[in-house]
Amino acid sequence: MAQSNAAAAVSSVFRTPELKDKIVFTLLCLLVYRIGAHITAPGIDTQALIDFFANQGKQGGGGLLGLYDLFTGGQLSRATVFALGIMPYISASIFLQIAGAVVPQVEKMQKDEEGRKKINQWTRYATVVLAAVQAWGFALFTESLTGAIAHPGMAFRFQMAFFLTTGAIFVMWLGEQITERGLGNGASLIIFFSIVERIWPGIGTTFGFVNTGAIGSFSLLVLAVLMVAVVAGVVAITMAARRILIQIPQRTMARGRMREAARSFIPLRINTAGVMPIVFAQSIIVVPGAFAQFFKNTTAQRISELFAPGSAWYLIASAVLILFFTYFYTSIIFNPIDLAENLKKQGGFIPGVRPGAKTAEYIDQVVTRITLPGALFLTAIALLPVLISRLVNVPNSVSFGGTSLLIVVGVALDTLAQVQQHLLLRKYDGFMKKGKLKIRGRQQPGPGGF
């Protein structure tokens, strides 16, 4: 029964011409992205980079570089022309999003169509600047690795910066094309396919450890049960929402028509911030290690060892930072005042709550309360690889990260929701076309409308 329903759903998708064209266009863009992901930038020995990231992974996931490499599908460790991936564009978007919560002029522009176009243009310019800075930093980083560069110097740095910046701009263009002409959010889908590409090698690595005896059968069984539980938990938290009842009273419309009173709900997600708190926390927690690499002194080395991945202070600091950034980022992307004002303009209200400021306060209280379980879940997801490696006694490279699962599940659910929306609009469109045909088939009215 379930298989027949799934087959019917797939057939209905491909029977819809517009939706089929969007899916085909999206897959072609992602194919181009994956082809570029296997073209190595010139002048660099990728094996030295791969060995460095492998050693970092054994020590606890690789820090910020490991997280960046995860989002690019391993392209950073292979030094491909798309090594920076879509991350400069996402960083620029987040920066302007935060600026909208701080700068009133940017916030005003976000509410206007022309202003949003200008902000999108600023995002593209900021992406170019960030990509150039990151590409130059990556060139300096590769020069610091022994045997990675055959001919280091200014010529290599400019060459690497040019290739990586151009690749980041092209990936940004691909993401925008998917968003405009394809299906789903282009930036999210690019990260989604980058993560999914590494699933099969990870499974192969796991069974390789089983064959060598590094992982026992019982540990493998426990690991599989934990993975199923994590996926179920991610799906549940991603879809979980607190529904606030709103009531729209009866109103008089044009020509004396009456709009009936209706009830609806405002869905407030438990995990409004998504995966961004983990990204922000990882960006800060690796700062001591970065300082220790640049400043070779005893104090910096001690601080770096104190916050080494897997240590007690690392776990405590990560948990505190994730909890903080969950509330911080939620307060930026969710504005209860605007929601209350829009609800008031539509004539709606929450039963038992006065419209306006009281409604905004009530919504803010609800969001503050439901954010706590979402923050705790994000903390558990971020620390999952370390906990699994300790409890089950498996290598860190085998412990699948909950961060990647959170992104994959979130993007998959969002894309499926857009597919269902297209199918629903198609049904309404077909209904309206039938209605037009019936109207056209009627006899034309005579003079006077009869």
Secondary structure, DSSP 8 states (H G I E B T S, - for coil): -HHHHHHHHHHHHHT-HHHHHHHHHHHHHHHHHHHHTT-B-TT--HHHHHHHHHHHHHTTS-HHHHHHHHHTTTHHHHTBTTTTTTHHHHHHHHHHHHHHHH-HHHHHHHTSHHHHHHHHHHHHHHHHHHHHHHHHHHHHHHHHSTTS-SS-SHHHHHHHHHHHHHHHHHHHHHHHHHHHHSSS-HHHHHHHHHHHTTHHHHHHHHHHHHHHTSS-HHHHHHHHHHHHHHHHHHHHHHH-EEEEEEEE--EE-GGG-EE--EEEEEEEETT-STTHHHHHHHHHHTHHHHHHHHS-SHHHHHHHHHT-TTSHHHHHHHHHHHHHHHHHHHHHH--HHHHHHHHHHTT-B-TTS-TTHHHHHHHHHHHHHHHHHHHHHHHHHHTHHHHHHHHT---TTTS--HHHHHHHHHHHHHHHHHHHHHHHHHHHHHHHHHHHHHHHHS----GGG-
